[in-house]
Amino acid sequence: MDRQMLSTMKNAMMVDSIELEKAENLGRLMAVFLWIYGLMSPVAGIIGDRLNRKWLIVGSFVVWSGVTFAMGYTDDYNVLYALRAIMGISEALYIPAGLSLIADYHRGSTRSLAIGIHMTGLYMGQALGGFGATVAENLSWQKTFHYVGIAGIIYSVILIVLLREYKHREKIKKTTSGISGLKSVASGLSLLLGMVSFWMILFYFAVPSIPGWAVKNWIPTLFSLSLGIEMPVAGPMSTITIAASSLVGVIFGGILSDRWILKNLRGRIYTGAIGLSLTIPSLLLIGLGHSYLWIVGGAVLFGIGYGMFDANNMPILCQFVAPRLRATGYGLMNMTGVFAGAFITRVLGKSMDSGNLARDMALLAIPVMVAVILQLIVLRPVSADMSSEQE
């Protein structure tokens, strides 16, 4: 929610910040978050495999909530740019630690469903972020940032009380020497990057992230333009449609994957492939449609498909990477996906200014098709849950 609100509050904010009148500048604000988030993701993964994940999650939450609060106190474009960069650092610390923690607690036939339920929180935040323009219209964009930031800081206290690290965690051996610590990091990265399957997972994660981030950041604008409706209506309509259908996708994809893996080791891979296949026609409908039926229908199809994909990323990684390196592995995956997202976010900002946003959104179906084909050909796990003994 914290990072999504910016994409819907452009019209309210540009009254005080002239730079935001250009869509490309809004794209830069969203892209800097993604570049920093991506650069920090491998570092966050390495840290998540070595330190207490509870406190990484809590610390991350406090900082990005504080940044959201602070954004309500400035209309200077450069300050907003710097705050978005800080948000990228703090949010990067969360996802590798959070997902590896869930994967540790769910080692049987509940892993994909557990990850899927977790992802519903991200979709709910995305949906609520769509109300940014609506709230800003009734209050102000400054107060909107203030209230959301305060709510996050308060919730961090709940995390401190209730969140627990996994007691039987498999950790990388601790070292007392700085040089030994660097060797341990290098050894872990070497092991991961020496696996052909891991490179395929990186590609498989990065390519769908292109339309994934494109939809997250530009779908409110596309709804507004294609359907001829104002942003206070387009924002909630678009984000709620995507979020609600994604919620269905992650739950359905989680249950299907958890059952399929009991009968076939490639069950999670097949489930992810089905989800990605659904996003191909959906991108064409979203980009080329000019009616509610086409565009809203395409958004629903995209949400369901992407949700099925999202629920199975970490579970698929667990079939190829042992627990002690999963946060590092997901950090690298997150980096590739976010870099792809940062690139397309800025590209679509230029597309918006040139009037080609819808067309270029539809063209994103092509790389997704390539990813599905390669995923089915290359990824062939030998275990439902990789352990250190199998490395």
N, C-alpha and C positions, 0 to 999 in steps of 0.2 A: 504494500500500500504506500509506503513512504516513497519509493522510487517511481511508482506508477502515476502518482498525482500530478507530477510535473507535465506529463504529456497531455492532460486534459485542462490544465489551468493556464495555458498559454495566453488566451485572450484576456483573462483577468490580469495576468502579470505584465503583459506588454504595455498596459496603461502607465505603469511605473518604470518599466525597463524597455526602452525603445529598441534595444538590440533584438528583442524577442519577436519583433515584427517580421523578421526574416525566418522562414522555416528552417533554413540551413543552420542558423544559430541555435535554434531549439534542438536540432539534430546534434550539434556539437555538445550541448549540455548533457544530452542523453548518452552520447558516445563516450565522453570522458569518463563517466561512471563505468562503462563497460570496459574501456581499455585498462583502467586502474584495477578494476575487479578481476579482469583476466590475468594481468601481470601478477597480482597478489595470490591468485588461486593455487598455483603449485606450492608457493611458500606456505600458504595456509594449510594445505594438505600435509606437507612435511611436519609442520608444527602440530597438527591434529593427530598425527601418528605418534607423537612423542610427549605431549603434555595432556593435562586433564581437560577433556573435551567440554565438561560442564562449564568451566570457567572461561573457556574460549567463546562458548555460545553466549554466556551472560555478558561478557565484556563487549563482544561484537554488538549485541542488542542495545546496550547502554549508549555506545558511541554513535551508532547510526540514528538512534532516536534523538540524541542530543543534536546531531547535525540537522535533522528535520526541524527541530525546534528553532535552531539558529537561522534557518533559511527564511523564517518569517520576519527576521529583523533587517533584511537587506534587499535593496532593489538593484544593487550594483552587479552587472553581469559578470565581472571578473571574480567577485566574491562568491556568487552562486556557482561559478565554474569550479572554484577551489573547494567549496563545500561538497559538491557532487563527487569530486575526486576523493575526499576523505570518506564519504559514504561508501565508495567503491572498496576502499581498504577494509573498512569495518565489516561490510557485508560478506566480503570474500572469506573471512575467518569462520563464518557460520556453516556454510553448506557442506564442505567435506567432513567437518567434525560431526554435524548433525546426522548426516546420512550413514556414516560409518558407525555411529553410536546405535542407530536403529538396526543396522545390519547385524551388529553384535547381539542385540537382544532377540532378534528374529532369525534363527538359524534353520528352522524347519520349513514347513509349507505355508508360512504366513509372511514371508519376507516381502514379496511384491505388494501384497495388500497393505502391509504396514507402511512401506514407502509411499504407496498410493494415497493412503489416508493422510500422511504427512504433507504430500504435495497439495492436498485440498486447501491447506492453510495458505499456500502461495497463491492459489487461484482465488481464494476468498479475498486476500489482500488486493489482488489485481482488480477484482470486481468493485471492492470498496473504493479503490483509487479512482475508479471511473466517476465517482460522485464528487471528485475534487472541484470540477467546474461548477457543479450545482451548489455545493456548500460555499464556495468562494463567492458566488453570485449573491447569496443571501447574507453572508457575513463579510469576509474579505479573504483574499488568498493568504495574507499574513496570519490571520487567526486560524485558518485551516492548518497551516504548517505547525503552529503553536500547539493546538489541541492534540494533533496526532503524535507529535513529539513527546508531549507530557504523558499521554496514554502509554507509549512505549516504555518510558522510563519507569512508570509505576509497575508495568507488567514484569520488568526485569526482577523486581523483588520477589514475585511469585516464582520465577525461575530459580532464584537463589534458594528458596525454601524447598521446592519440590523436585527439581531436576537432579538425577543421580548418574554418576559414571558407572559403566558396566564393571562389576566386581572381578570377573574372570577374564579381563581384557588381555589379549595377546599383544604384547608390546615389542617394539624394536629394542634390543639390548641397550641399556643406558651406558653412556661413556662419560668419563671424567675429563678427558682431554679434548681441547678444541679441535685438534687435528683429527683425532679419532672420530669425533662427532661429524666432521666434514666427510671423512671416509665412509661413515655409516650412511650419510645422505647420498653420497655418490654411488655407493653400492646399491642402495634401494632404487635410485633412478636408473642405474645401469640395468638392473634386473627387469624393471618395467619396460624400458625402451628397447630391450633386446628381444622382446616378444612380438612376433608378427601379429598375433591376435590383438595385442594391446594397441598397436598402430591402427588396426582396423576399427577397434572400438573408438579411438580418437576421431577417426574420419566419420564413423557412423554417428557420433555425438555432435560433431561440428556442423555437418551439412544441414540436418534438420533444425539446428539452432538458428540458421539464417532466416528461414520464414518464421520460426518461433519468436525471435526477438523483433522481427519486422512487424508481426501482428501485434505483439505486446505494445510496441511504441507508436505504431501508426494507424492501428485499426480505428481509434476514435475519429481521427482526421478523415480516413477513407469513408467511414459511415456518413460523416457530415457532408462530404463532397458528393458521394455517389447517390445518396438518398435525399439530399437537399434539406437537411435538418440542422438546427443549431447545436453547437457543441455541448451545452448543458443537458441536452437530450441524447445526443449521439454518444457522449462519453459513457454514461451509465448503461445505455442500451448495448453498446458494443462490448464493453468489458464484462457485463453480467452474462451476456450470451456466451462469450468465450469461456468465462470462469465456470458457469453452471454446467456447460457441456463437457468441459475438461474434468470437472468433478465426477461426472458419470463415467468418463473415459478411464480415469485412474482407478476407480473402484472396480469397474468391469474388467479392465486390463489386469489389475492385481489379482482378482479372483481367478480369472481365466489362466493366467500365467502360473499361479501357485498350484492349480490342478493339473495343468498340462505338463509341468516339470516332473510330476510324479510318474508320468507315463513315457515322457520323451525328454532327453537332456537338452534338446533345442526348443523346448516349449516356450521359454521366456523370449528367445530370439524370434520365434515365429509370431508371438504376440506383439512384440515391438514392430515387426515388419508389417503386420496387418494394420497397426495404428498409423504408421508412416504412410502406407498406401492410401489410407483415407484422406490424408492431407493433400494429396496430389489433385484430385478433382475439386477439393474445397478451395484451394488457392485460385483455381481457374474461375470458380463461381464468385469468390470475393473480389477478384481483380476485374473480371469482365462483366459482372452483373450490374444491372441498374434498377432492380426492383427489390422490394423487401424479401420476397420469396427466395430469390437467388442469393442475395448478399447475407441475409440472416441465416438462411439454410446452409450456405457455405461456411459461415462462422461456427454453426453448431457442429457440422461435420469435422471442421478443423479441430475444435476443442476436444471432441471425442477421440479422434485419432491421435492428437498430440498428447492427450492424457494417457492413453495406452502406452505410448512411447516413453513418456516421462516416468511412469510407475516402474519401468523395467530396466532403467539405465544402471543404477547401482546393483540390482540383483544380477544382471548380466556380467557386470564387472566382477562380482563375487565368484562367478564360475571360472574366472581366469586368474584372479589375483588373491593371494592369501590375506587374512585379516590385518596383519601388521603393516601392510602397504596400501590398504584400500583408501584411506583419506588422501594419501599422496597421489594415488591413481585417479581418484575423482577430482582432485585439484587440477591435475593436468587436463583431464577431460573438460572441466569447467573453463579452463583457460582457452582451449581451442574453440569451444562453443561460444564463449563470450567474445573472443576476437572476431569470429565470424559475424556475431551479432553487432559488434561495434562498427564493423566495415559496412554492413548493409544498412544500419541505422543512418549513417551519414550519407550513403549513396541515395537512399530514399528521401532524405531531406532535399537533395538536389533535384530528384525526380518530382517532388512536390512543387518546387519552385518553377520547374519547366512544364508542369502539367501532365506528367507521365506516371504518377504514383500508382494508379490502378493497373496500367499495363505492366509495369515492372514487378508489381506484387504477383501477378499471374505467372510471370516468367520463372518465379522461384520454384515452381513445380518441377522443373527439369532437373536440377541437382538432387532434389529429394528422390526422384525416380532412380537415379544412379546409385544413391546410398542404399536404397532397399535392395537392389540387385546384388551389389557387392557384399552386403551384410549376409544375405542368404547363401552366397557362394563361399565366403571365407570363414565365418565364425562357426567353429565346430568344437564345442566344449567336451571335455572328457569327464567332468564331474559337475554335480549340481551345486557344490560348495567347495571351492578350492581351499586347501589347508597348506600350512607350511611344509608338511611332509611330502606334498605332491609337487612342490616347486621344482 
